[in-house]
Amino acid sequence: MKNTDYHDQVANYYDKEAYDFEKRAGQNHVLESLRQTFRDITMSYQPKKMLELGYGPGLDMEWFADQNGVEIIHGIDLTPSFYQIVKEKADFRGDGKIMPHLGTAEDASELLGTTSVDTVIVYFGALNTTDNLDNAAKAIANVLEPGGRAVLTFVNRWYMFDIFWNLLTLRPHKALARLGSVWGGYSPTRHLPSYCPSSRTVHRAFKPYLTRGKRKGFCIVHPAWYRQQWAPQNSLRSKIANGIDRLLQFTPFWNLGEYSLYIYERKID
């Protein structure tokens, strides 16, 4: 059963900033770099029929709709303002390639009906605000066709730099915030009740339905998006940090960064 009160709380949180979201996202070079990396990974699988969970103002839906080979991209978001923004974009295009829906990940089968997709994407941790990751995993698997895959990103539980930095600056409560049952989100002034799962928790939710393929960590030593000023765009510092992050993918430290990305596949029976 869905927690309607919780989903309403999340929707209200994003409703208040929906119309400034796109502008602010475009001003952050770390976010833009991460977004393009997520897109490139997704495009390497040559998607045709897609579903995005947590589409926000539709930045990625528009981008994928413009790519060769992509026939249609559905989207599900629980924020009414985001739905209205993307619906207007879809109507303006008039090509039927962008299909926004209002709802939650658990509603996927109901909203798509008999439609199936070959690719589900979740960028920037939309599943951190699902009230039941097991139910969301089942819903994602149900709309994936055999041979399809889900490209999922999560705000990571074990972000070691943040833990050490906040302990060093005498902010123990903030250092341990992601490790609790409820994380308040990034904003220092507004509380967004969410949860940061570990790699083990994510795998436990998805393995009954899908097979994990790849996994990758981001911003392990490279500054996170909210510290973009620590690594200016195209700076030597940023390039060196990104290089170290690439090397750490081959070590047990791959999952100690700001974001983690997982690719789960539905095997062909």
C-alpha positions as CSV (number, residue, x, y, z in Angstrom):
1,M,0.0,0.0,0.0
2,K,1.3,3.5,-0.9
3,N,1.9,6.1,1.8
4,T,-0.2,8.9,0.3
5,D,0.6,11.4,3.0
6,Y,4.3,10.9,2.5
7,H,4.0,11.3,-1.3
8,D,2.0,14.4,-0.9
9,Q,4.7,15.8,1.4
10,V,7.4,15.1,-1.3
11,A,5.2,16.6,-4.0
12,N,4.6,19.8,-2.0
13,Y,8.3,20.1,-1.4
14,Y,9.2,20.1,-5.1
15,D,6.1,22.2,-6.1
16,K,7.6,25.2,-4.3
17,E,10.7,25.2,-6.4
18,A,9.5,23.6,-9.7
19,Y,9.7,26.7,-11.9
20,D,13.2,27.7,-10.8
21,F,14.5,24.1,-11.0
22,E,15.6,24.1,-14.6
23,K,17.5,27.4,-14.4
24,R,19.4,26.4,-11.3
25,A,20.3,23.0,-12.7
26,G,21.9,24.5,-15.8
27,Q,24.1,26.7,-13.7
28,N,25.9,23.9,-12.0
29,H,28.7,22.3,-14.0
30,V,29.1,19.3,-11.8
31,L,25.4,18.4,-12.1
32,E,25.6,18.9,-15.9
33,S,28.6,16.7,-16.2
34,L,27.0,13.9,-14.1
35,R,23.8,14.2,-16.1
36,Q,25.6,13.8,-19.4
37,T,27.5,10.8,-18.0
38,F,24.2,9.2,-17.0
39,R,22.8,9.9,-20.5
40,D,25.8,8.5,-22.2
41,I,25.7,5.3,-20.2
42,T,22.0,4.9,-21.0
43,M,22.5,5.6,-24.7
44,S,25.1,2.9,-24.9
45,Y,22.2,0.4,-24.7
46,Q,20.5,2.0,-27.7
47,P,17.1,2.6,-26.0
48,K,13.9,2.9,-28.1
49,K,11.0,2.9,-25.6
50,M,11.8,4.6,-22.3
51,L,10.4,5.5,-19.0
52,E,11.8,8.1,-16.6
53,L,10.9,8.1,-13.0
54,G,11.2,11.5,-11.3
55,Y,11.4,13.6,-14.5
56,G,11.4,17.0,-12.8
57,P,11.1,19.8,-15.5
58,G,11.7,17.3,-18.2
59,L,15.4,18.0,-19.0
60,D,16.2,14.4,-19.8
61,M,12.9,13.6,-21.4
62,E,13.5,16.3,-24.0
63,W,17.1,15.3,-24.5
64,F,16.3,11.6,-25.1
65,A,13.3,12.5,-27.4
66,D,15.8,14.3,-29.6
67,Q,18.1,11.3,-29.9
68,N,18.2,9.1,-33.0
69,G,16.6,5.7,-32.3
70,V,14.5,6.8,-29.3
71,E,10.8,6.4,-30.3
72,I,9.1,7.5,-27.1
73,I,9.8,8.4,-23.5
74,H,7.2,8.1,-20.8
75,G,7.7,9.8,-17.5
76,I,6.2,9.5,-14.0
77,D,6.5,12.2,-11.4
78,L,4.5,13.0,-8.3
79,T,4.8,16.8,-8.5
80,P,1.9,18.5,-10.2
81,S,3.9,21.5,-11.2
82,F,6.5,19.3,-12.9
83,Y,3.7,17.5,-14.7
84,Q,2.3,20.7,-16.0
85,I,5.7,22.0,-17.1
86,V,6.5,18.8,-19.1
87,K,3.0,18.5,-20.5
88,E,3.3,22.0,-22.0
89,K,6.7,21.0,-23.5
90,A,5.2,17.8,-24.9
91,D,2.2,19.7,-26.4
92,F,4.6,22.3,-27.9
93,R,6.7,19.6,-29.6
94,G,3.5,17.9,-30.9
95,D,5.4,14.8,-32.0
96,G,4.0,12.4,-29.4
97,K,7.5,11.4,-28.2
98,I,7.2,12.8,-24.7
99,M,4.4,11.3,-22.5
100,P,4.3,12.6,-18.9
101,H,2.2,11.0,-16.2
102,L,1.4,12.1,-12.7
103,G,2.0,9.5,-10.1
104,T,4.7,7.4,-8.3
105,A,7.0,4.6,-9.3
106,E,4.6,2.1,-7.8
107,D,1.9,3.4,-10.3
108,A,4.0,2.4,-13.3
109,S,2.0,-0.6,-14.4
110,E,-1.3,1.2,-13.9
111,L,-0.2,4.4,-15.8
112,L,1.4,2.6,-18.7
113,G,-1.2,-0.1,-19.0
114,T,-0.2,-2.8,-21.5
115,T,2.8,-0.7,-22.6
116,S,6.2,-2.0,-21.9
117,V,9.6,-0.3,-22.2
118,D,13.1,-1.4,-22.9
119,T,14.7,1.2,-20.6
120,V,13.8,2.7,-17.3
121,I,15.9,5.6,-16.0
122,V,16.1,7.2,-12.6
123,Y,18.6,10.1,-12.4
124,F,19.7,12.0,-9.3
125,G,18.0,9.8,-6.7
126,A,14.3,10.0,-7.3
127,L,14.0,6.6,-5.6
128,N,15.5,8.1,-2.5
129,T,12.0,9.5,-1.9
130,T,10.0,6.3,-2.4
131,D,8.3,5.0,0.8
132,N,8.9,1.4,-0.2
133,L,11.9,0.5,-2.4
134,D,10.8,-3.2,-2.7
135,N,7.4,-2.1,-4.2
136,A,9.1,0.3,-6.6
137,A,11.6,-2.4,-7.7
138,K,8.7,-4.7,-8.5
139,A,6.8,-2.0,-10.4
140,I,9.9,-1.2,-12.5
141,A,10.4,-4.9,-13.3
142,N,6.8,-5.2,-14.4
143,V,7.0,-2.6,-17.1
144,L,10.4,-3.8,-18.4
145,E,10.3,-6.0,-21.5
146,P,12.6,-9.1,-21.5
147,G,16.1,-7.9,-22.3
148,G,15.3,-4.4,-21.0
149,R,17.3,-2.6,-18.3
150,A,16.9,-0.1,-15.6
151,V,19.6,2.6,-15.1
152,L,19.2,3.7,-11.5
153,T,21.1,6.4,-9.5
154,F,20.8,6.9,-5.8
155,V,22.1,9.5,-3.3
156,N,24.5,7.2,-1.6
157,R,24.4,6.2,2.1
158,W,28.1,5.9,2.7
159,Y,29.5,9.2,1.4
160,M,32.7,9.1,3.3
161,F,34.1,12.5,2.4
162,D,30.9,14.2,3.8
163,I,31.2,12.1,7.0
164,F,34.8,13.0,7.6
165,W,34.4,16.7,6.5
166,N,31.5,17.3,8.8
167,L,33.2,15.5,11.7
168,L,36.3,17.7,11.1
169,T,34.2,20.8,11.1
170,L,32.5,19.7,14.3
171,R,29.1,19.0,12.8
172,P,28.6,15.4,14.0
173,H,24.8,15.4,13.5
174,K,25.2,16.4,9.8
175,A,28.0,13.8,9.4
176,L,25.7,11.0,10.4
177,A,22.6,12.3,8.7
178,R,22.6,9.9,5.8
179,L,23.0,6.9,8.1
180,G,19.7,7.2,9.8
181,S,16.3,6.0,8.8
182,V,15.3,9.5,7.6
183,W,17.6,11.9,5.8
184,G,16.5,15.5,5.5
185,G,17.8,16.2,2.0
186,Y,20.3,18.8,0.8
187,S,18.6,22.0,1.8
188,P,19.8,23.6,5.0
189,T,16.5,25.4,5.4
190,R,13.8,22.9,4.1
191,H,13.3,19.3,5.3
192,L,12.7,16.6,2.7
193,P,12.2,13.3,4.4
194,S,14.0,10.7,2.3
195,Y,16.3,7.7,2.7
196,C,19.8,6.9,1.5
197,P,20.1,3.1,0.8
198,S,23.4,1.2,0.7
199,S,24.4,-0.9,-2.3
200,R,23.3,-4.0,-0.3
201,T,19.8,-2.5,0.3
202,V,19.3,-1.6,-3.3
203,H,20.4,-5.1,-4.4
204,R,18.1,-6.7,-1.9
205,A,15.1,-4.8,-3.3
206,F,15.8,-5.5,-7.0
207,K,17.4,-9.0,-7.1
208,P,14.0,-10.9,-6.8
209,Y,13.0,-9.4,-10.2
210,L,16.1,-8.2,-12.1
211,T,19.8,-9.1,-12.5
212,R,22.4,-6.6,-11.7
213,G,24.9,-5.8,-14.4
214,K,27.1,-2.8,-13.8
215,R,27.6,-0.4,-11.0
216,K,29.5,2.8,-10.7
217,G,30.3,5.4,-8.1
218,F,30.5,9.2,-8.6
219,C,32.1,12.1,-6.7
220,I,34.2,9.8,-4.5
221,V,37.0,12.3,-4.2
222,H,35.7,14.8,-6.7
223,P,33.6,17.5,-5.0
224,A,29.8,16.9,-5.0
225,W,27.5,19.2,-7.0
226,Y,26.8,21.4,-4.0
227,R,30.5,22.1,-3.7
228,Q,31.1,22.9,-7.3
229,Q,33.2,26.0,-6.4
230,W,35.8,23.6,-5.0
231,A,36.5,22.2,-8.5
232,P,36.0,24.9,-11.2
233,Q,34.8,23.6,-14.5
234,N,37.7,22.2,-16.7
235,S,40.2,23.0,-13.9
236,L,43.2,20.8,-13.3
237,R,41.8,20.0,-9.8
238,S,38.6,18.7,-11.3
239,K,40.3,16.6,-13.9
240,I,42.7,15.0,-11.4
241,A,39.8,14.2,-9.0
242,N,37.7,12.7,-11.9
243,G,40.8,10.6,-12.8
244,I,41.1,9.3,-9.3
245,D,37.4,8.5,-9.2
246,R,37.8,6.4,-12.4
247,L,40.6,4.4,-10.8
248,L,38.6,3.8,-7.6
249,Q,35.9,2.0,-9.6
250,F,38.1,-1.0,-9.6
251,T,38.4,-1.0,-5.8
252,P,36.1,-1.6,-2.8
253,F,36.0,2.2,-2.5
254,W,33.7,2.6,-5.6
255,N,30.6,2.9,-3.4
256,L,31.8,5.6,-1.0
257,G,30.9,8.6,-3.2
258,E,28.0,11.1,-3.4
259,Y,26.0,9.0,-6.0
260,S,25.9,5.4,-7.0
261,L,24.6,4.1,-10.3
262,Y,23.3,0.6,-10.9
263,I,22.2,-1.2,-14.0
264,Y,19.6,-3.9,-13.5
265,E,18.5,-6.1,-16.4
266,R,15.4,-8.3,-17.1
267,K,16.7,-11.5,-18.5
268,I,15.2,-13.0,-21.6
269,D,13.2,-16.1,-20.5
